[in-house]
């Protein structure tokens, strides 16, 4: 139905609503089956980060998604957003080094766990409290391919975020 009205991309995360208790991997599978492209948001809570479980949490989420994707053509319609839950709407942001570390880990995961070439073609973007003040440093990180911008997209400074990679 969404494709019929001209929508081709959806943003999906792990939040569970009472009306639709699907897991992220099920949402991704359903969206791809319907011809949509997806931004799949993954990330850890503050307690998971503080206890050194960031990679474990991301692997669990990625494994679930990978088990639902049937072909390299489907991978071409997936963008992964590393969106640490502890940074959403809190004003806290991963340092550029923290973001790069996780993005690099994700890229390596794709190299060893998906069909050949997916690690190079997949976009891994950062989605945790991106602002005009922090976007340039984040954009300079080798494995950060872009941003999933939340509240800042409603402010005039959004143009600065859009130009961050120039």
C-alpha positions in Angstrom: 0.0 0.0 0.0 2.8 2.5 0.8 4.5 2.0 -2.5 1.2 2.6 -4.3 1.1 6.1 -2.7 4.7 6.8 -3.6 6.5 6.0 -0.4 9.6 3.9 -0.9 11.6 4.2 2.3 10.7 3.5 5.9 12.6 4.0 9.2 12.3 1.0 11.5 13.4 0.4 15.1 12.9 -1.9 18.0 10.2 0.1 19.8 7.2 -2.1 20.3 3.7 -0.5 20.2 0.7 -2.3 21.5 -1.0 -2.1 18.1 2.0 -3.7 16.3 4.3 -5.9 18.4 6.5 -7.0 15.5 10.3 -7.3 16.1 12.7 -5.1 14.1 13.7 -8.1 12.0 10.1 -8.9 11.2 9.4 -5.3 10.2 12.5 -5.3 7.9 11.3 -8.6 6.3 7.8 -7.3 5.8 8.9 -3.9 4.4 11.3 -5.6 1.9 8.7 -8.0 0.8 6.4 -5.1 0.1 9.0 -3.5 -2.1 10.2 -0.8 0.3 13.7 0.2 1.2 14.4 0.4 5.0 16.6 2.3 7.5 17.0 -0.3 10.3 17.9 1.4 13.6 20.1 -0.6 16.0 21.8 0.4 19.2 22.3 -0.1 22.9 20.9 1.4 26.1 23.1 3.3 28.5 23.4 0.4 30.9 24.4 -1.9 28.0 27.1 0.6 26.9 28.4 1.0 30.4 28.6 -2.8 30.9 30.6 -3.2 27.6 27.8 -4.9 25.7 27.5 -2.5 22.7 28.9 -5.0 20.2 26.9 -7.9 21.7 23.7 -6.0 21.4 24.4 -4.8 17.8 25.3 -8.4 16.8 22.1 -9.8 18.2 20.1 -7.2 16.3 22.0 -7.6 13.1 21.8 -11.4 13.2 18.1 -11.2 13.5 17.8 -8.9 10.5 20.3 -11.0 8.4 18.2 -14.1 9.1 15.3 -12.4 7.4 17.1 -11.0 4.3 17.0 -13.5 1.4 19.2 -11.9 -1.3 22.0 -9.4 -2.0 19.3 -7.4 -3.9 17.4 -7.0 -0.6 20.6 -5.9 1.1 20.9 -3.2 -1.5 17.6 -1.7 -0.1 18.8 -1.7 3.6 20.5 1.2 5.4 21.6 0.6 9.0 21.5 3.4 11.4 23.6 3.1 14.6 21.3 4.9 17.0 22.5 4.5 20.6 19.3 4.6 22.6 21.1 6.5 25.4 21.7 9.4 22.9 18.1 9.8 21.5 16.6 13.0 22.6 18.9 13.3 25.6 21.4 15.8 24.2 24.0 13.2 24.9 25.9 12.1 21.8 28.5 9.4 21.2 31.9 11.0 20.7 33.2 10.8 17.1 35.6 8.1 18.3 32.8 6.1 19.8 30.7 6.4 16.7 33.6 5.4 14.5 34.5 2.4 16.7 30.9 1.1 16.5 30.6 1.8 12.7 33.9 0.1 12.0 32.8 -2.9 14.1 29.5 -3.0 12.1 31.3 -2.8 8.7 33.5 -5.7 9.8 30.4 -7.7 10.9 28.9 -7.2 7.4 32.2 -8.4 5.8 32.1 -11.7 7.6 28.4 -12.3 7.9 26.8 -11.2 4.6 27.3 -12.0 0.9 30.5 -10.6 -0.6 30.4 -6.9 -1.3 27.6 -6.0 1.1 30.1 -4.5 3.6 31.2 -2.0 0.9 27.8 -1.1 -0.5 25.7 -0.9 2.7 25.3 2.6 4.2 25.9 2.8 7.9 24.6 6.1 9.3 24.7 7.6 12.8 21.5 8.6 14.5 22.1 9.8 18.0 21.5 13.5 18.7 23.2 14.9 15.6 23.5 18.7 15.7 25.2 21.4 13.7 27.7 21.6 16.6 28.8 17.9 16.3 28.1 16.9 12.8 31.4 18.0 11.2 33.5 15.8 13.5 31.1 12.9 13.1 31.1 13.3 9.3 34.9 13.0 9.2 34.8 9.5 10.6 35.8 6.9 8.0 32.9 4.5 8.5 30.1 7.0 9.2 28.3 7.3 5.9 25.7 9.9 7.0 23.1 10.8 9.6 19.6 10.0 10.7 18.6 13.4 12.0 15.8 13.8 14.5 14.8 17.0 16.2 17.5 19.0 14.6 15.9 18.5 11.2 13.1 20.9 12.3 15.6 23.8 13.0 17.3 26.2 10.7 20.7 24.6 11.6 19.6 21.5 9.6 21.2 23.1 6.6 24.6 22.9 8.4 24.1 19.2 9.0 23.3 18.6 5.4 26.5 20.4 4.3 28.7 18.6 6.9 30.3 16.2 4.4 31.2 18.8 1.9 
